[in-house]
């Protein structure tokens, strides 16, 4: 089996963060979080990176990555836009934002023809996750066995507001029984002064154990997922044509595949502590974490 591909979701408008965080500087030589992900992916054995972006970001992204990555890994770009016809939906719907992360992945269907991993541009995952995923994608993956990295939700929180996570139910065999996107997960302090994690649904808070496995949009797929997503998408659009905030999230596709017995999804556990930049206040924390990793020799001061 050939080298897997890394698909980077970088089309977000960074509304909560306040700038184009996909290319913001966090490392000692201006490295972005994507730089660290790509560096880890190259070390783990990935052969190509595909950036899924808004077309208006293309020049910025090319200036940031093309020359730097030349000779290290193949680079391609796919555009997430508002054209529904290329996905079999013969109508136009006005929206301020595209249709979500699963829609973004579908945008790469004509570029990616090999097993691939999907990650967020603004999440720092660490080498362990890439190494484990590369091993899975080269030794185990099939159209009937795919995967996701399972992070402990307590290792994925922000101190500055809510986060969105795909909350997993895991079988005794280590496979995903279901995954539910929770868009309002945050810390609260109870009457005894203890901090705990909750998610909010329909205005009601529900406790969430810190060890609950969640998806950080770190998935291992074969191209079969494009076909399944495209089968699901027209109905999603029809059901949500009048909801400008509705998003076709990645977890809904594996969840459907599991429930329809189309594929199993192995939950690959990691104890790594995720960090990312959901909010601008997160930036100095991320910079400090990266500085520590560089000082400890985990990464070189200059990646490329």
SVG drawing of the C-alpha trace seen along z (x, -y; Angstrom):
<svg xmlns="http://www.w3.org/2000/svg" viewBox="-36 -39 52 46">
<polyline fill="none" stroke="black" stroke-width="0.4" points="0.0,0.0 1.3,-3.5 1.8,-6.5 -1.4,-8.0 -2.5,-11.5 -3.1,-14.2 -6.2,-16.4 -6.1,-19.6 -9.4,-21.5 -8.4,-25.1 -11.5,-26.8 -12.9,-28.2 -13.4,-31.9 -12.1,-31.9 -15.0,-34.0 -14.4,-33.3 -10.6,-33.7 -10.7,-37.0 -8.2,-36.4 -7.0,-33.9 -5.6,-31.6 -4.6,-28.9 -1.5,-30.9 -0.9,-32.7 2.6,-32.4 3.1,-30.3 6.6,-28.8 10.0,-30.6 10.5,-31.2 6.8,-32.1 5.6,-28.5 1.9,-28.0 0.2,-25.0 -0.3,-23.5 3.5,-23.5 3.9,-21.3 1.1,-18.9 2.8,-18.6 6.2,-18.1 4.8,-15.3 3.0,-13.8 6.1,-13.8 8.0,-12.0 5.2,-9.5 5.3,-8.6 2.5,-10.7 3.2,-11.4 0.9,-14.3 -1.0,-17.1 -4.2,-18.5 -5.4,-21.9 -9.1,-22.4 -9.6,-26.2 -11.8,-29.0 -10.7,-30.0 -10.0,-33.6 -7.3,-32.2 -5.4,-30.4 -2.7,-33.0 -2.0,-33.4 -1.8,-29.7 0.5,-29.2 2.8,-31.9 2.9,-30.3 3.5,-26.7 4.4,-25.9 8.1,-26.9 8.7,-25.7 7.3,-22.2 8.8,-21.7 10.9,-18.5 9.4,-17.4 5.8,-16.5 3.5,-16.9 1.0,-19.7 -2.4,-20.2 -5.4,-22.5 -9.2,-21.9 -11.8,-24.6 -14.9,-24.5 -17.5,-26.8 -21.3,-27.3 -21.7,-25.3 -24.1,-22.5 -24.5,-21.2 -21.1,-19.4 -22.6,-17.3 -25.9,-16.4 -28.0,-19.2 -29.6,-21.2 -30.4,-24.4 -28.8,-27.6 -29.1,-28.5 -27.7,-31.7 -25.5,-31.3 -22.7,-33.2 -20.7,-30.1 -20.2,-26.8 -21.9,-23.6 -19.5,-22.3 -16.7,-19.9 -18.1,-16.9 -18.9,-19.2 -15.3,-20.4 -14.0,-16.8 -16.3,-16.1 -14.5,-19.0 -11.4,-16.8 -13.1,-13.9 -11.4,-14.5 -7.9,-14.9 -7.7,-12.1 -7.6,-8.5 -5.8,-6.7 -6.3,-6.2 -6.2,-9.5 -6.3,-11.3 -8.4,-14.4 -7.3,-17.0 -8.2,-20.5 -5.8,-23.3 -5.9,-24.9 -5.4,-21.9 -2.1,-20.7 -2.2,-16.9 1.4,-15.7 3.6,-13.1 2.1,-10.1 -1.3,-10.7 0.2,-11.0 2.5,-7.9 -0.4,-5.8 -2.7,-7.0 0.0,-6.4 0.5,-2.9 -3.2,-2.2 -3.6,-3.7 -0.8,-1.6 -1.4,1.7 -5.1,2.0 -7.4,-0.3 -10.0,1.0 -13.4,-0.1 -14.9,1.8 -12.4,0.7 -11.7,-3.0 -10.6,-4.9 -10.5,-8.0 -8.1,-9.2 -9.8,-9.1 -8.7,-12.0 -9.9,-12.3 -12.2,-15.3 -10.5,-16.6 -7.3,-16.9 -9.0,-19.0 -10.6,-21.9 -10.2,-25.7 -10.2,-27.9 -11.8,-30.7 -15.1,-29.5 -17.0,-26.6 -15.6,-24.0 -17.2,-21.6 -16.3,-17.9 -17.6,-14.6 -18.4,-12.6 -17.8,-8.9 -19.5,-5.8 -16.8,-3.0 -17.5,0.8 -15.6,3.3 -13.8,4.2 -12.5,0.7 -14.7,-0.4 -17.0,-3.4 -20.6,-2.6 -21.7,-6.2 -20.4,-9.7 -22.4,-12.8 -21.3,-16.3 -21.6,-18.5 -21.2,-22.1 -21.3,-23.6 -18.8,-21.9 -17.3,-24.0 -16.2,-24.2 -18.5,-25.1 -17.8,-25.4 -20.2,-23.5 -21.5,-24.7 -18.5,-23.0 -16.1,-25.0 -15.0,-22.0 -14.6,-22.5 -16.3,-20.1 -17.1,-19.6 -20.6,-19.9 -22.3,-20.0 -25.4,-22.0 -28.3,-20.8 -31.6,-22.6 -30.6,-24.9 -29.9,-22.1 -26.5,-21.3 -25.4,-17.7 -22.2,-16.4 -19.4,-14.9 -16.7,-12.7 -13.2,-14.0 -12.1,-10.6 -14.8,-10.4 -13.3,-9.8 -13.9,-12.5 -13.1,-13.1 -10.9,-16.1 -11.6,-15.6 -8.6,-13.3 -10.1,-10.6 -8.7,-7.8 -10.7,-7.1 -10.6,-5.4 -12.2,-7.2 -15.3,-5.2 -16.3,-8.0 -16.7,-10.4 -19.4,-8.3 -21.3,-7.8 -21.1,-11.6 -22.4,-12.5 -25.3,-10.1 -26.2,-11.8 -25.6,-15.4 -28.7,-16.1 -31.1,-15.1 -29.2,-17.2 -29.5,-20.2 -33.2,-19.5 -33.8,-19.2 -31.8,-22.4 -32.4,-24.7 -34.0,-27.3 -31.4,-27.0 -28.4,-29.2 -26.5,-27.8 -26.9,-24.1 -23.6,-22.3 -23.0,-18.8 -20.4,-17.7 -17.9,-14.9 -19.0,-12.7 -22.5,-12.3 -21.0,-10.3 -19.1,-7.7 -22.0,-7.5 -24.3,-6.7 -21.8,-4.1 -21.6,-2.3 -25.3,-2.2 -25.9,-1.0 -23.1,1.6 -21.2,0.2 -17.9,0.0 -16.3,0.3 -14.4,-2.7 -11.5,-1.7 -11.0,-4.3 -7.2,-4.7 -6.6,-5.9 -4.1,-8.6 -3.2,-10.2 -1.8,-13.2 -3.0,-16.6 -4.5,-18.5 -4.1,-22.3 -5.5,-24.7 -6.6,-28.3 -10.4,-28.4 -10.1,-31.9 -7.5,-34.6 -6.8,-34.3 -5.5,-30.7 -2.6,-32.0 -0.1,-32.7 -0.8,-29.3 -0.2,-27.6 3.0,-29.6 4.3,-28.6 3.5,-24.9 5.4,-25.0 8.3,-26.8 8.5,-24.0 8.4,-21.3 11.2,-23.0 13.3,-23.5 12.8,-19.8 14.0,-18.8 10.7,-17.3 10.9,-19.7 13.7,-21.6 13.6,-25.4 13.2,-25.7 11.0,-23.0 11.8,-23.5"/>
</svg>
